[in-house]
């Protein structure tokens, strides 16, 4: 590990990034921070941690303050017993930002990070200038009921003491299922990164927290419908994903909650966009954030 808490050569973050532990909202959140300029907050999902954003951070750090936390319960953040509904995790994010003295943000989110990101944007829309949502649905929104009936989504309801016992000491087997089945070419999620994440998810309480992220979906659906009842988001939104996973339908989902959405699909890509197509992912995000800033809110 280097002094930023990341294994050298696996997830290289740019020079100048530092790691901090911020206590807020009943959790200790591990966050990577560095750079100058407008703040961009990057939220990961299940099967990864904030480490996934190293490539994108390197592309943005020259003109952004990059902030990449580990979500509550995952990575190097603490693993409280509760609080895994996404509205509460949005409060974690705002607590981190308030501690850092950051008022307004650009938001880049993947997987469960999208769900936290929607709650972040919906609770303080005046503080979110633009939002990138990558390859995941939103509980309770659009085609959600159809998605939950897909047998491939069995893990949405997988959790509890007996499930924890089944997965204990077999975290790598469980995670390989997602890395393999949700990739176009599983080998792009390489062995060193699998070992890195498997070790993080084998920490005490990490799989319980992972299951809790999914088991909170029913509450998240209630909260999301309440957010939507207040009106759609108005900031520019970029929605994209892999052509083999949620990419073709993510624009439809995001247009249910935001008025100003553009969408894209990354070819030859599944769910693990920063592993499978890191340059294409980075190009889309960097172009959108810089265009949106140049063109203003009317994009």
C-alpha positions, 0 to 999 in steps of 0.5 A: 500500500502507498501512503494514500491507502491504495495498492501501488499499480492497481488503482493509481491516483494522481499525485496530490490526492490524500486520504482522510477519515471524516466522522459524520452522521454516525459513520466514519467515512474514508475519502480521497481528496485532492486538486483545485477548482470546482469540486467533483464527487465520485460515488462508487457502488457494490463490488468496488470502492472509491478506488475505482475512480483513479483513472478519472481522477487523473483526468480531472485533478488539474481543474477540479477538486476531486473527492472520492469517498467509500460509501458507508459500510464499504472499503475503508469506511466504518461499518455501522449496523444501520443507515444504509437507505440512500437518503441517509447515505446522502446525508453522509455525503453532505456531512463529508462535504460540509467538513471539507468546506465544499458548497457546490459539487459536480456528481459522478456516480456508478451502480449503488452510487447512482442511488445515493447520488439521486438522494444527494441531488434531490435533498440539495438540488441547489448544491449540485451543478451537474450529475453523471449517472452510470449503469444502474436503475433507481429504486421505485422509478420507471421500470423498477418493478420489471427489473426486480422481477428479473431472476438475474437480480436475485441478489437484491433480496439476498441478506441476513445472518444465514446468508452472511454465514454462507458467504463468510470466507467465500467473499471472492466466490460471491464477488466473482459472480458479479465481476464475471456475469456483468462483464463482456470480457471478464478478464478485463477485471483483472486478477490483481483488482479482484484480489484487492477488492475481495480483501476489502469485502472480507473485512468484518462487517463488510458483506453484512453492509453490502447486503444492507445496501440492497435490502434497503431498496424498498425504503429507497423506492418510497423515498425516491417517489417522495423526492419525485413528488417535489418535482424533477431535477433541473441540473444537466444530467449525463446518463450512460452505461455499457451496451451489455447491461443498463446502458440502453435503458438508463436514459429512460430511467433518468428522464423520469427524475430529471428534465435535462438529460443526455444519454450514451452507450459504451460499446463492447462494455458491461457494468464495470465501466472503469475496468472494461472501458476506462478511456471511453468512460473518462472521455464521456465524463470529462467532455460532459463536465467541461461542456456543461460548464462552458454552456451553462445550465441551459445545456 
